[in-house]
């Protein structure tokens, strides 16, 4: 099979992994704290690893990883229905990976897809169990319909974090320098944590995180990538600073201030990379995704 066709297939798989990550995070946040929510977040991290492996493989083949969000099933009216939607999503993933393993004649890529397929089969079985558990334990969707300045600010933050996660991971995949690649991965992981903190705060405050992003930058020039990343960090650091000044809630002020200070750190890291010799070519490395959100 031609490389171009393999890249197309892998990008479709990557897009579906992206869709699964967001679907599972939505469902985990909907349940708040608890064992089941934690397990579903762990499945989302598995899908993040799959996305990472697929993206790295696409780049090695000479392609660019897609940032589109693929298949999702978001029509569940309660927790049992959400868990059934997750069963159905995994069933679709199993079908697709099984077909793609047969279609692609590269043994290394086949081995990778078989590794991912094993995870999807395990997820499928667990979600079948969660359907029964949700009914038996009467698990509830704790999200509310609160819409005010607080939830507007939280949703703004969530949208930003989602955008830069995609942006920094894309820049990391396209970077040929070891240190730049590593730092972009590290800061993307930090942004994943921010998105989780803000989403959990949204739910506990009676709101419902939308988990939508704006258009990430897809520059591939080493210096341009860092300049764009510095620019967005400066803008958002000021946004969090403004939010911290304006909120009357001490807990929210602490959260916004903490994230603002993290963003300032990102600016310093990216600025050092831009000023130094680190933007030149160098060996790539694989991302290490977090074990907790």
TIRO-384682 format. One record per residue (C-alpha): residue number from 1; x, y negated, z negated; chain. Coordinates in Angstrom, 3 decimals. Layout:
REM TIRO-384682
<pt pos="NUM" c1="X" c2="Y" c3="Z" unit="A"/>
...
REM end
This chain:
REM TIRO-384682
<pt pos="1" c1="0.000" c2="0.000" c3="0.000" unit="A"/>
<pt pos="2" c1="1.281" c2="-3.506" c3="0.843" unit="A"/>
<pt pos="3" c1="2.401" c2="-5.729" c3="-2.036" unit="A"/>
<pt pos="4" c1="-0.214" c2="-8.337" c3="-1.144" unit="A"/>
<pt pos="5" c1="-3.026" c2="-5.827" c3="-1.602" unit="A"/>
<pt pos="6" c1="-1.560" c2="-4.550" c3="-4.874" unit="A"/>
<pt pos="7" c1="-1.351" c2="-8.128" c3="-6.181" unit="A"/>
<pt pos="8" c1="-5.009" c2="-8.694" c3="-5.257" unit="A"/>
<pt pos="9" c1="-6.079" c2="-5.559" c3="-7.135" unit="A"/>
<pt pos="10" c1="-3.991" c2="-6.368" c3="-10.199" unit="A"/>
<pt pos="11" c1="-5.295" c2="-9.931" c3="-10.281" unit="A"/>
<pt pos="12" c1="-8.872" c2="-8.614" c3="-10.296" unit="A"/>
<pt pos="13" c1="-7.927" c2="-6.416" c3="-13.241" unit="A"/>
<pt pos="14" c1="-6.243" c2="-9.374" c3="-14.949" unit="A"/>
<pt pos="15" c1="-9.374" c2="-11.519" c3="-14.476" unit="A"/>
<pt pos="16" c1="-11.506" c2="-8.795" c3="-16.047" unit="A"/>
<pt pos="17" c1="-9.111" c2="-8.560" c3="-18.994" unit="A"/>
<pt pos="18" c1="-9.522" c2="-12.324" c3="-19.423" unit="A"/>
<pt pos="19" c1="-13.297" c2="-11.918" c3="-19.386" unit="A"/>
<pt pos="20" c1="-13.127" c2="-9.110" c3="-21.947" unit="A"/>
<pt pos="21" c1="-10.955" c2="-11.184" c3="-24.305" unit="A"/>
<pt pos="22" c1="-13.498" c2="-13.994" c3="-24.414" unit="A"/>
<pt pos="23" c1="-16.500" c2="-11.657" c3="-24.677" unit="A"/>
<pt pos="24" c1="-14.977" c2="-9.806" c3="-27.622" unit="A"/>
<pt pos="25" c1="-13.910" c2="-13.012" c3="-29.381" unit="A"/>
<pt pos="26" c1="-17.458" c2="-14.379" c3="-29.008" unit="A"/>
<pt pos="27" c1="-18.867" c2="-11.242" c3="-30.577" unit="A"/>
<pt pos="28" c1="-16.296" c2="-11.179" c3="-33.382" unit="A"/>
<pt pos="29" c1="-16.934" c2="-14.837" c3="-34.229" unit="A"/>
<pt pos="30" c1="-20.681" c2="-14.172" c3="-34.167" unit="A"/>
<pt pos="31" c1="-20.290" c2="-11.732" c3="-37.061" unit="A"/>
<pt pos="32" c1="-18.003" c2="-13.928" c3="-39.145" unit="A"/>
<pt pos="33" c1="-15.829" c2="-12.032" c3="-41.605" unit="A"/>
<pt pos="34" c1="-15.969" c2="-8.274" c3="-42.057" unit="A"/>
<pt pos="35" c1="-14.384" c2="-5.012" c3="-40.967" unit="A"/>
<pt pos="36" c1="-16.177" c2="-4.765" c3="-37.629" unit="A"/>
<pt pos="37" c1="-15.326" c2="-8.327" c3="-36.623" unit="A"/>
<pt pos="38" c1="-11.662" c2="-7.699" c3="-37.469" unit="A"/>
<pt pos="39" c1="-11.611" c2="-4.525" c3="-35.364" unit="A"/>
<pt pos="40" c1="-13.147" c2="-6.328" c3="-32.402" unit="A"/>
<pt pos="41" c1="-10.550" c2="-9.089" c3="-32.681" unit="A"/>
<pt pos="42" c1="-7.911" c2="-6.334" c3="-32.587" unit="A"/>
<pt pos="43" c1="-9.464" c2="-5.066" c3="-29.339" unit="A"/>
<pt pos="44" c1="-9.253" c2="-8.601" c3="-27.943" unit="A"/>
<pt pos="45" c1="-5.541" c2="-8.592" c3="-28.767" unit="A"/>
<pt pos="46" c1="-5.197" c2="-5.293" c3="-26.894" unit="A"/>
<pt pos="47" c1="-6.784" c2="-6.955" c3="-23.867" unit="A"/>
<pt pos="48" c1="-4.352" c2="-9.882" c3="-24.260" unit="A"/>
<pt pos="49" c1="-1.484" c2="-7.410" c3="-24.025" unit="A"/>
<pt pos="50" c1="-3.031" c2="-5.847" c3="-20.933" unit="A"/>
<pt pos="51" c1="-3.355" c2="-9.286" c3="-19.344" unit="A"/>
<pt pos="52" c1="0.274" c2="-10.008" c3="-20.181" unit="A"/>
<pt pos="53" c1="1.525" c2="-6.738" c3="-18.689" unit="A"/>
<pt pos="54" c1="-0.506" c2="-7.257" c3="-15.533" unit="A"/>
<pt pos="55" c1="0.672" c2="-10.862" c3="-15.138" unit="A"/>
<pt pos="56" c1="4.329" c2="-9.895" c3="-15.526" unit="A"/>
<pt pos="57" c1="3.870" c2="-7.136" c3="-12.938" unit="A"/>
<pt pos="58" c1="2.182" c2="-9.532" c3="-10.504" unit="A"/>
<pt pos="59" c1="5.096" c2="-11.980" c3="-10.814" unit="A"/>
<pt pos="60" c1="7.634" c2="-9.181" c3="-10.230" unit="A"/>
<pt pos="61" c1="5.766" c2="-8.362" c3="-7.023" unit="A"/>
<pt pos="62" c1="6.097" c2="-11.989" c3="-5.894" unit="A"/>
<pt pos="63" c1="2.562" c2="-13.131" c3="-6.748" unit="A"/>
<pt pos="64" c1="0.962" c2="-15.633" c3="-9.097" unit="A"/>
<pt pos="65" c1="-1.296" c2="-14.516" c3="-11.947" unit="A"/>
<pt pos="66" c1="-4.915" c2="-15.627" c3="-11.603" unit="A"/>
<pt pos="67" c1="-6.343" c2="-17.840" c3="-14.349" unit="A"/>
<pt pos="68" c1="-9.944" c2="-17.059" c3="-13.440" unit="A"/>
<pt pos="69" c1="-12.258" c2="-15.325" c3="-15.903" unit="A"/>
<pt pos="70" c1="-13.684" c2="-12.084" c3="-14.591" unit="A"/>
<pt pos="71" c1="-16.574" c2="-9.823" c3="-15.534" unit="A"/>
<pt pos="72" c1="-18.485" c2="-10.639" c3="-18.704" unit="A"/>
<pt pos="73" c1="-21.806" c2="-9.504" c3="-20.189" unit="A"/>
<pt pos="74" c1="-23.055" c2="-12.234" c3="-22.520" unit="A"/>
<pt pos="75" c1="-26.803" c2="-11.584" c3="-22.641" unit="A"/>
<pt pos="76" c1="-26.970" c2="-9.777" c3="-25.985" unit="A"/>
<pt pos="77" c1="-29.800" c2="-11.078" c3="-28.189" unit="A"/>
<pt pos="78" c1="-28.445" c2="-9.540" c3="-31.413" unit="A"/>
<pt pos="79" c1="-25.386" c2="-7.647" c3="-32.674" unit="A"/>
<pt pos="80" c1="-26.508" c2="-4.145" c3="-31.543" unit="A"/>
<pt pos="81" c1="-27.154" c2="-5.495" c3="-28.035" unit="A"/>
<pt pos="82" c1="-23.768" c2="-7.265" c3="-28.040" unit="A"/>
<pt pos="83" c1="-22.044" c2="-4.009" c3="-28.980" unit="A"/>
<pt pos="84" c1="-23.887" c2="-2.200" c3="-26.177" unit="A"/>
<pt pos="85" c1="-22.711" c2="-4.893" c3="-23.770" unit="A"/>
<pt pos="86" c1="-19.165" c2="-4.168" c3="-24.933" unit="A"/>
<pt pos="87" c1="-19.718" c2="-0.447" c3="-24.287" unit="A"/>
<pt pos="88" c1="-20.910" c2="-1.285" c3="-20.772" unit="A"/>
<pt pos="89" c1="-17.971" c2="-3.645" c3="-20.142" unit="A"/>
<pt pos="90" c1="-15.504" c2="-0.949" c3="-21.150" unit="A"/>
<pt pos="91" c1="-17.287" c2="1.584" c3="-18.972" unit="A"/>
<pt pos="92" c1="-16.773" c2="-0.737" c3="-16.021" unit="A"/>
<pt pos="93" c1="-13.097" c2="-1.181" c3="-16.892" unit="A"/>
<pt pos="94" c1="-12.613" c2="2.598" c3="-17.087" unit="A"/>
<pt pos="95" c1="-14.209" c2="3.015" c3="-13.662" unit="A"/>
<pt pos="96" c1="-12.072" c2="0.274" c3="-12.109" unit="A"/>
<pt pos="97" c1="-8.743" c2="1.395" c3="-13.563" unit="A"/>
<pt pos="98" c1="-9.446" c2="5.018" c3="-12.600" unit="A"/>
<pt pos="99" c1="-10.075" c2="3.913" c3="-9.017" unit="A"/>
<pt pos="100" c1="-7.064" c2="1.612" c3="-8.891" unit="A"/>
<pt pos="101" c1="-4.717" c2="4.323" c3="-10.154" unit="A"/>
<pt pos="102" c1="-5.769" c2="6.436" c3="-7.169" unit="A"/>
<pt pos="103" c1="-5.495" c2="3.516" c3="-4.724" unit="A"/>
<pt pos="104" c1="-2.043" c2="2.223" c3="-5.683" unit="A"/>
<pt pos="105" c1="0.809" c2="4.533" c3="-4.661" unit="A"/>
<pt pos="106" c1="3.525" c2="2.901" c3="-6.792" unit="A"/>
<pt pos="107" c1="4.325" c2="5.317" c3="-9.685" unit="A"/>
<pt pos="108" c1="5.472" c2="2.536" c3="-12.054" unit="A"/>
<pt pos="109" c1="2.250" c2="0.591" c3="-11.591" unit="A"/>
<pt pos="110" c1="0.198" c2="3.777" c3="-11.834" unit="A"/>
<pt pos="111" c1="1.861" c2="4.494" c3="-15.173" unit="A"/>
<pt pos="112" c1="1.037" c2="0.991" c3="-16.410" unit="A"/>
<pt pos="113" c1="-2.614" c2="1.295" c3="-15.396" unit="A"/>
<pt pos="114" c1="-2.839" c2="4.718" c3="-17.041" unit="A"/>
<pt pos="115" c1="-1.512" c2="3.167" c3="-20.245" unit="A"/>
<pt pos="116" c1="-4.174" c2="0.448" c3="-20.103" unit="A"/>
<pt pos="117" c1="-6.856" c2="3.011" c3="-19.236" unit="A"/>
<pt pos="118" c1="-6.067" c2="4.940" c3="-22.414" unit="A"/>
<pt pos="119" c1="-6.810" c2="1.812" c3="-24.473" unit="A"/>
<pt pos="120" c1="-10.056" c2="1.155" c3="-22.608" unit="A"/>
<pt pos="121" c1="-11.270" c2="4.697" c3="-23.286" unit="A"/>
<pt pos="122" c1="-10.497" c2="4.255" c3="-26.990" unit="A"/>
<pt pos="123" c1="-12.332" c2="0.902" c3="-27.057" unit="A"/>
<pt pos="124" c1="-15.329" c2="2.474" c3="-25.327" unit="A"/>
<pt pos="125" c1="-15.658" c2="5.104" c3="-28.033" unit="A"/>
<pt pos="126" c1="-15.296" c2="2.571" c3="-30.833" unit="A"/>
<pt pos="127" c1="-17.929" c2="0.260" c3="-29.378" unit="A"/>
<pt pos="128" c1="-20.359" c2="3.191" c3="-29.108" unit="A"/>
<pt pos="129" c1="-19.800" c2="3.670" c3="-32.820" unit="A"/>
<pt pos="130" c1="-20.321" c2="-0.052" c3="-33.444" unit="A"/>
<pt pos="131" c1="-23.745" c2="0.071" c3="-31.751" unit="A"/>
<pt pos="132" c1="-24.876" c2="2.617" c3="-34.333" unit="A"/>
<pt pos="133" c1="-23.107" c2="0.791" c3="-37.165" unit="A"/>
<pt pos="134" c1="-24.708" c2="-2.539" c3="-36.253" unit="A"/>
<pt pos="135" c1="-28.166" c2="-0.980" c3="-36.476" unit="A"/>
<pt pos="136" c1="-27.431" c2="1.016" c3="-39.619" unit="A"/>
<pt pos="137" c1="-25.822" c2="-1.871" c3="-41.521" unit="A"/>
<pt pos="138" c1="-28.102" c2="-4.529" c3="-40.022" unit="A"/>
<pt pos="139" c1="-25.193" c2="-6.688" c3="-38.915" unit="A"/>
<pt pos="140" c1="-26.311" c2="-10.239" c3="-38.202" unit="A"/>
<pt pos="141" c1="-25.309" c2="-12.965" c3="-35.760" unit="A"/>
<pt pos="142" c1="-24.403" c2="-15.813" c3="-38.120" unit="A"/>
<pt pos="143" c1="-23.922" c2="-18.499" c3="-35.477" unit="A"/>
<pt pos="144" c1="-26.202" c2="-21.520" c3="-35.734" unit="A"/>
<pt pos="145" c1="-27.480" c2="-24.276" c3="-33.480" unit="A"/>
<pt pos="146" c1="-25.878" c2="-27.231" c3="-35.243" unit="A"/>
<pt pos="147" c1="-24.971" c2="-29.990" c3="-32.791" unit="A"/>
<pt pos="148" c1="-23.482" c2="-33.201" c3="-34.148" unit="A"/>
<pt pos="149" c1="-20.205" c2="-35.132" c3="-34.158" unit="A"/>
<pt pos="150" c1="-18.489" c2="-32.416" c3="-36.177" unit="A"/>
<pt pos="151" c1="-19.368" c2="-29.586" c3="-33.785" unit="A"/>
<pt pos="152" c1="-18.592" c2="-31.852" c3="-30.820" unit="A"/>
<pt pos="153" c1="-15.086" c2="-32.445" c3="-32.164" unit="A"/>
<pt pos="154" c1="-14.573" c2="-28.758" c3="-32.929" unit="A"/>
<pt pos="155" c1="-15.701" c2="-27.774" c3="-29.440" unit="A"/>
<pt pos="156" c1="-13.339" c2="-30.361" c3="-27.946" unit="A"/>
<pt pos="157" c1="-10.478" c2="-28.784" c3="-29.888" unit="A"/>
<pt pos="158" c1="-11.469" c2="-25.246" c3="-28.923" unit="A"/>
<pt pos="159" c1="-11.658" c2="-26.219" c3="-25.248" unit="A"/>
<pt pos="160" c1="-8.221" c2="-27.820" c3="-25.393" unit="A"/>
<pt pos="161" c1="-6.639" c2="-24.829" c3="-27.101" unit="A"/>
<pt pos="162" c1="-8.162" c2="-22.438" c3="-24.576" unit="A"/>
<pt pos="163" c1="-6.841" c2="-24.562" c3="-21.708" unit="A"/>
<pt pos="164" c1="-3.274" c2="-24.773" c3="-22.966" unit="A"/>
<pt pos="165" c1="-3.151" c2="-21.077" c3="-23.843" unit="A"/>
<pt pos="166" c1="-3.745" c2="-20.358" c3="-20.164" unit="A"/>
<pt pos="167" c1="-1.419" c2="-23.160" c3="-19.055" unit="A"/>
<pt pos="168" c1="1.518" c2="-22.174" c3="-21.254" unit="A"/>
<pt pos="169" c1="1.178" c2="-18.489" c3="-20.444" unit="A"/>
<pt pos="170" c1="1.099" c2="-19.269" c3="-16.710" unit="A"/>
<pt pos="171" c1="4.150" c2="-21.514" c3="-17.029" unit="A"/>
<pt pos="172" c1="5.857" c2="-18.796" c3="-19.048" unit="A"/>
<pt pos="173" c1="5.176" c2="-16.164" c3="-16.393" unit="A"/>
<pt pos="174" c1="6.500" c2="-18.456" c3="-13.653" unit="A"/>
<pt pos="175" c1="9.599" c2="-19.555" c3="-15.583" unit="A"/>
<pt pos="176" c1="12.919" c2="-17.922" c3="-14.677" unit="A"/>
<pt pos="177" c1="14.728" c2="-19.129" c3="-17.776" unit="A"/>
<pt pos="178" c1="14.838" c2="-16.969" c3="-20.880" unit="A"/>
<pt pos="179" c1="14.613" c2="-19.705" c3="-23.510" unit="A"/>
<pt pos="180" c1="11.930" c2="-21.716" c3="-21.717" unit="A"/>
<pt pos="181" c1="9.905" c2="-18.557" c3="-21.182" unit="A"/>
<pt pos="182" c1="10.181" c2="-17.558" c3="-24.831" unit="A"/>
<pt pos="183" c1="9.263" c2="-20.994" c3="-26.155" unit="A"/>
<pt pos="184" c1="6.220" c2="-21.268" c3="-23.885" unit="A"/>
<pt pos="185" c1="5.069" c2="-17.839" c3="-25.071" unit="A"/>
<pt pos="186" c1="5.591" c2="-18.803" c3="-28.710" unit="A"/>
<pt pos="187" c1="3.643" c2="-22.046" c3="-28.397" unit="A"/>
<pt pos="188" c1="0.834" c2="-20.245" c3="-26.517" unit="A"/>
<pt pos="189" c1="0.563" c2="-17.840" c3="-29.458" unit="A"/>
<pt pos="190" c1="0.325" c2="-20.816" c3="-31.818" unit="A"/>
<pt pos="191" c1="-2.481" c2="-22.261" c3="-29.659" unit="A"/>
<pt pos="192" c1="-4.299" c2="-18.920" c3="-29.892" unit="A"/>
<pt pos="193" c1="-4.211" c2="-19.297" c3="-33.659" unit="A"/>
<pt pos="194" c1="-5.596" c2="-22.831" c3="-33.376" unit="A"/>
<pt pos="195" c1="-8.481" c2="-21.633" c3="-31.202" unit="A"/>
<pt pos="196" c1="-9.312" c2="-18.981" c3="-33.784" unit="A"/>
<pt pos="197" c1="-9.202" c2="-21.425" c3="-36.718" unit="A"/>
<pt pos="198" c1="-11.425" c2="-23.927" c3="-34.935" unit="A"/>
<pt pos="199" c1="-13.906" c2="-21.295" c3="-33.733" unit="A"/>
<pt pos="200" c1="-14.221" c2="-19.794" c3="-37.204" unit="A"/>
<pt pos="201" c1="-14.734" c2="-23.278" c3="-38.646" unit="A"/>
<pt pos="202" c1="-17.416" c2="-23.931" c3="-36.033" unit="A"/>
<pt pos="203" c1="-19.339" c2="-20.787" c3="-36.994" unit="A"/>
<pt pos="204" c1="-18.994" c2="-21.375" c3="-40.725" unit="A"/>
<pt pos="205" c1="-20.283" c2="-24.926" c3="-40.183" unit="A"/>
<pt pos="206" c1="-23.441" c2="-23.651" c3="-38.496" unit="A"/>
<pt pos="207" c1="-22.380" c2="-24.119" c3="-34.888" unit="A"/>
<pt pos="208" c1="-21.633" c2="-21.899" c3="-31.902" unit="A"/>
<pt pos="209" c1="-18.266" c2="-22.236" c3="-30.092" unit="A"/>
<pt pos="210" c1="-18.682" c2="-22.430" c3="-26.330" unit="A"/>
<pt pos="211" c1="-15.190" c2="-21.075" c3="-25.530" unit="A"/>
<pt pos="212" c1="-14.873" c2="-22.890" c3="-22.225" unit="A"/>
<pt pos="213" c1="-11.726" c2="-24.450" c3="-20.809" unit="A"/>
<pt pos="214" c1="-10.807" c2="-27.223" c3="-18.394" unit="A"/>
<pt pos="215" c1="-8.487" c2="-26.709" c3="-15.407" unit="A"/>
<pt pos="216" c1="-5.003" c2="-25.622" c3="-16.556" unit="A"/>
<pt pos="217" c1="-1.955" c2="-27.006" c3="-14.764" unit="A"/>
<pt pos="218" c1="-0.337" c2="-24.461" c3="-12.453" unit="A"/>
<pt pos="219" c1="2.935" c2="-26.210" c3="-11.649" unit="A"/>
<pt pos="220" c1="5.861" c2="-23.912" c3="-10.874" unit="A"/>
<pt pos="221" c1="8.751" c2="-26.417" c3="-10.822" unit="A"/>
<pt pos="222" c1="10.652" c2="-25.970" c3="-14.143" unit="A"/>
<pt pos="223" c1="10.925" c2="-29.665" c3="-15.027" unit="A"/>
<pt pos="224" c1="7.406" c2="-30.510" c3="-13.859" unit="A"/>
<pt pos="225" c1="5.900" c2="-27.741" c3="-15.989" unit="A"/>
<pt pos="226" c1="7.532" c2="-29.119" c3="-19.127" unit="A"/>
<pt pos="227" c1="6.599" c2="-32.714" c3="-18.311" unit="A"/>
<pt pos="228" c1="2.953" c2="-31.735" c3="-17.910" unit="A"/>
<pt pos="229" c1="3.022" c2="-29.728" c3="-21.139" unit="A"/>
<pt pos="230" c1="4.559" c2="-32.641" c3="-23.062" unit="A"/>
<pt pos="231" c1="1.958" c2="-35.038" c3="-21.668" unit="A"/>
<pt pos="232" c1="-1.024" c2="-32.926" c3="-22.717" unit="A"/>
<pt pos="233" c1="0.458" c2="-32.297" c3="-26.164" unit="A"/>
<pt pos="234" c1="0.907" c2="-36.025" c3="-26.767" unit="A"/>
<pt pos="235" c1="-2.682" c2="-36.750" c3="-25.743" unit="A"/>
<pt pos="236" c1="-4.116" c2="-34.014" c3="-27.920" unit="A"/>
<pt pos="237" c1="-1.932" c2="-34.760" c3="-30.939" unit="A"/>
<pt pos="238" c1="-3.446" c2="-38.234" c3="-30.928" unit="A"/>
<pt pos="239" c1="-6.903" c2="-36.708" c3="-30.538" unit="A"/>
<pt pos="240" c1="-6.434" c2="-34.536" c3="-33.619" unit="A"/>
<pt pos="241" c1="-4.970" c2="-37.494" c3="-35.489" unit="A"/>
<pt pos="242" c1="-8.077" c2="-39.546" c3="-34.666" unit="A"/>
<pt pos="243" c1="-10.364" c2="-36.683" c3="-35.702" unit="A"/>
<pt pos="244" c1="-8.528" c2="-36.333" c3="-39.030" unit="A"/>
<pt pos="245" c1="-8.890" c2="-40.067" c3="-39.743" unit="A"/>
<pt pos="246" c1="-12.583" c2="-40.142" c3="-38.923" unit="A"/>
<pt pos="247" c1="-13.864" c2="-37.023" c3="-40.689" unit="A"/>
<pt pos="248" c1="-15.204" c2="-37.275" c3="-44.228" unit="A"/>
<pt pos="249" c1="-14.753" c2="-33.551" c3="-44.840" unit="A"/>
<pt pos="250" c1="-11.499" c2="-32.857" c3="-46.691" unit="A"/>
<pt pos="251" c1="-11.244" c2="-29.320" c3="-45.349" unit="A"/>
<pt pos="252" c1="-11.661" c2="-30.453" c3="-41.763" unit="A"/>
<pt pos="253" c1="-9.155" c2="-33.256" c3="-42.299" unit="A"/>
<pt pos="254" c1="-6.618" c2="-30.717" c3="-43.512" unit="A"/>
<pt pos="255" c1="-7.287" c2="-28.442" c3="-40.522" unit="A"/>
<pt pos="256" c1="-7.017" c2="-31.240" c3="-37.950" unit="A"/>
<pt pos="257" c1="-3.844" c2="-32.559" c3="-39.589" unit="A"/>
<pt pos="258" c1="-2.259" c2="-29.114" c3="-39.608" unit="A"/>
<pt pos="259" c1="-2.998" c2="-28.586" c3="-35.919" unit="A"/>
<pt pos="260" c1="-1.799" c2="-32.125" c3="-35.098" unit="A"/>
<pt pos="261" c1="1.527" c2="-31.397" c3="-36.763" unit="A"/>
<pt pos="262" c1="1.837" c2="-28.128" c3="-34.834" unit="A"/>
<pt pos="263" c1="1.232" c2="-30.047" c3="-31.594" unit="A"/>
<pt pos="264" c1="3.953" c2="-32.539" c3="-32.532" unit="A"/>
<pt pos="265" c1="6.309" c2="-29.628" c3="-32.984" unit="A"/>
<pt pos="266" c1="5.419" c2="-28.362" c3="-29.510" unit="A"/>
<pt pos="267" c1="6.279" c2="-31.788" c3="-28.084" unit="A"/>
<pt pos="268" c1="9.725" c2="-31.645" c3="-29.686" unit="A"/>
<pt pos="269" c1="10.369" c2="-28.112" c3="-28.431" unit="A"/>
<pt pos="270" c1="9.341" c2="-28.923" c3="-24.871" unit="A"/>
<pt pos="271" c1="11.282" c2="-32.201" c3="-24.922" unit="A"/>
<pt pos="272" c1="14.458" c2="-30.420" c3="-26.007" unit="A"/>
<pt pos="273" c1="14.038" c2="-27.906" c3="-23.195" unit="A"/>
<pt pos="274" c1="13.512" c2="-30.694" c3="-20.679" unit="A"/>
<pt pos="275" c1="16.595" c2="-32.618" c3="-21.825" unit="A"/>
<pt pos="276" c1="18.860" c2="-29.597" c3="-21.997" unit="A"/>
<pt pos="277" c1="20.277" c2="-27.164" c3="-19.524" unit="A"/>
<pt pos="278" c1="17.675" c2="-24.556" c3="-20.392" unit="A"/>
<pt pos="279" c1="15.486" c2="-25.265" c3="-17.363" unit="A"/>
<pt pos="280" c1="17.972" c2="-23.577" c3="-15.065" unit="A"/>
<pt pos="281" c1="17.568" c2="-19.963" c3="-13.877" unit="A"/>
<pt pos="282" c1="17.933" c2="-17.091" c3="-16.292" unit="A"/>
<pt pos="283" c1="16.528" c2="-13.616" c3="-17.071" unit="A"/>
<pt pos="284" c1="12.880" c2="-13.218" c3="-17.992" unit="A"/>
<pt pos="285" c1="11.425" c2="-11.499" c3="-21.042" unit="A"/>
<pt pos="286" c1="8.034" c2="-10.047" c3="-21.929" unit="A"/>
<pt pos="287" c1="5.572" c2="-11.850" c3="-24.195" unit="A"/>
<pt pos="288" c1="5.055" c2="-10.745" c3="-27.784" unit="A"/>
<pt pos="289" c1="1.412" c2="-11.344" c3="-28.592" unit="A"/>
<pt pos="290" c1="0.239" c2="-11.922" c3="-32.173" unit="A"/>
<pt pos="291" c1="-1.192" c2="-9.225" c3="-34.423" unit="A"/>
<pt pos="292" c1="-3.682" c2="-11.662" c3="-35.945" unit="A"/>
<pt pos="293" c1="-5.546" c2="-14.729" c3="-34.804" unit="A"/>
REM end
